[in-house]
Amino acid sequence: MSISVEAIYENGVLKPTQALPLMEHEHVRVTVHSTVEARLEAATEAERIVRRSYGLLG
């Protein structure tokens, strides 16, 4: 089973923002993608686009 949920990191613990369909003490594998990092990557891509197109219009 694979699910994707939002979570908040507080006091060293990831806290899901919704209930998870898991049994108590069930082992899981977690992959973390920071939303801050995603926003920075999007901004960087936008900056590259602007730099490539700079000066094309007179």
Number of C-alpha atoms within 10 A of each C-alpha: 3 5 6 8 9 13 14 10 9 8 7 6 9 12 13 12 10 9 8 10 7 9 7 6 6 6 8 8 5 7 6 8 9 10 10 9 10 11 11 11 12 12 12 12 12 12 12 12 11 11 10 10 10 10 8 6 5 4
